Amino acid sequence: MLKSIFIILMFSTLYAIPITKITSAQVDIDHFQLEYYVDKNKELTLHEVRTKDFTESRSNFAVARSNFSCWYRFNIQNDSSTDKTIFIHEKIAFLSNDITFYETQNGNILKKLYVDFVKSINIDKMVSKEIIFEVKLHANELKTIYYKKTSLSYQLNYFSIYDNQHSKKSLSSVGVLLLFSTGMFLTLLMYHSLLYLSFRNTEHGFYVLYLFFGLLWHLQISGIATSEFNFYYTGINNYFLLTIIILPIFLSYFIKSLFETKKNYKVENFVLNLIIMTFFFNFIIGLFNISLGITLTSFIYIFLLFSLIIISISFYKKRHPLAKIFLVSNGLLLLAMLLADLAYFNILPLNFFTISAGSFGFLIEATGFALLIFYKIKLLQISESKKTKEIEEQRIQKEQLLLEIQKEVEASKKKDDIMLQQTKMASMGEMIENIAHQWRQPLAQINSSVVVIDDISYHENIHSKEIEKELLQIEKLTNYMSTTIDSFREFFNKEKEKSKFSIEEVIESSLLILGQKSIDGLKINRSFEKGLIYNGLKNELQQVVLIILNNSKEALREREISSPTINIEIKNTQDNYVISIYDNAGGINSSIIDKIFDPYFTTKHKTQGTGLGLYISKVIIEENMNGLLEVDNIMDGACFHIKLKKS
């Protein structure tokens, strides 16, 4: 009687288990229903768990518990008329500590497969990152599959049922997106490692560490570490799970360094410090209890993501130039991590995208941060370029200022020299005035004596042509001396008031002064338009004429011209009175003719001249008298033109 009851109960339980039916020749089932039961103490046997109340769920889901065993079961029935060999794939078995498959029928265990990653039992049964359990079914046969799994943290399950052809195809397919994301991680890591080694920027250092631990997590969660390096969570390898806790620490330090939050953003800096401390303490917990540390991480990540979004919005509102990229990067990371968390809490089904969402989120954020670094470098380059430009502008301004100062110094020196020259002229004027005063009485006495001698000769009837000739000569000489001293006095007169004067008289007076130190055989040719009266500075014009005449005379003497000649012309043109003075001394060398009016330019020895004469002449004519002083070479000599405006 009891035996009959047990059989009835067993069959009623058997047919309550979800059934996956195989009806076609090809078997390719990725989604089906099953049941699960959580064994918190990890002590139940297969016989004991059969009577427990299982919870129905889909074949790709997560159980949000930590450090426990979970039992799964489902019926599989061959509804076809031919025998079938099927392969049950557990695609993310690599994230477990141990796994046991049971093939049962009518309460009897037909086959068992046990894999323990911690104790390294039957690890060779793993195919890449999956465990494959083979089941043979006769036509219309039904079997029950039990599956026990132990994990340190969340149990992620992804079951599929294939025939032989689809099983091989599933194993041979390589995710292009997975390879691309891994390549991106490696490329970013190597590139920014080189940048850090080259420039030693703090943000590059934290970014490289962030990428490194992000890559470690990506290799684990994607199964690449298992398929390529036979990595399983055995012994010390369990601590690699803590990389998901370390990531936000270096992420926060990177943000602090990139945005200089300690100096510029006090509130945001406080939040980032809080994130660092929170994950640091969680890391300490994980060192002592990995299961608890990983479980807490899911909840802390929610705090992390929303904090980053708030910080991003804050940067954006404060118009930081990097805020847009930062906000978009963190926004995409938030979406990716929400997908992962929703799958881990069994709200969304597990699949390739939800399992890898967190990993891809980190990659997207890392790529965004790479753009941030690039943009910051660009901003720094622009800033450096502006600084360089400003420095260059300052240098140019400094050079211009120095040039202006130099010009001012030179101008001041010129003024000083002119003033010195004028002082000398004034002193000479005073001296000439004194000489004239001293000469007046002797010259008058000499003239008086000549008159007396002439009168005596007349009364005494002394008629001598020789005496008359000498007396006449004495009178001429005294008159000449008187006229000469008057010319010198007029020349050195300090008065600068304009007056009307005869241009011809200025020339004659200048020739008179020059005549006392002329050279032998010098011929002066005059061609004057008579009666030309000019309103200007008489003495200064006479000074210019004397300088030009003296330069001509010196050139004729130095070059030993056989027939020295100076020609002087005075012309009345439409707008100007033009005084032209030219000689036959051979002219001025074409290489220096443009420089002769420059201050301190001279072809003479320094003991013979200062090079200021023609410069002063040009200043007098062009600045003081609003005229024009020019020079050119004509025929066999140099010609100076003094142009005085009639107005």
Secondary structure, DSSP 4 states (H G I P E B T S, - for coil): -HHHHHHHHHHHHHTTS-EEEE-SSS-EE---EEEEEEETTS---HHHHTTS--EEEESEEEE--SSEEEEEEEEEEE-SSS-EEEEEEETTGGG-SEEEEEEEETTEEEEEEEEETTTTBSGGGEETTEEEEEEEE-TT-EEEEEEEEEESS-EEEEEEEE-HHHHHHHHH---HHHHHHHHHHHHHHHHHHHHHHHH--HHHHHHHHHHHHHHHHHHHHTSHHHHHH-----GGGGGGGGHHHHHHHHHHHHHHHHHTHHHH-HHHHHHHHHHHHHHHHHHHHHHH-HHHHHHHHHHHHHHHHHHHHHHHHHHHHTT-TTHHHHHHHHHHHHHHHHHHHHHHTTSS---HHHHHHHHHHHHHHHHHHHHHHHHHHHHHHHHHHHHHHHHHHHHHHHHHHHHHHHHHHHHHHHHHHHHHHHHHHHHHHHHHHHHHHHHHHHHHHHHHHHHHHHHHHHHTT---HHHHHHHHHHHHHHHHHHHHHHHHHHHT------EEEEHHHHHHHHHHHHHTT--TT-EEEEEE-TT-EEEE-HHHHHHHHHHHHHHHHHHHHHTT-SS-EEEEEEEE-SSEEEEEEEESS----TTTTTTTTSTT--SS-TTT--S-HHHHHHHIIIIISS-EEEEEEETTEEEEEEEEE--
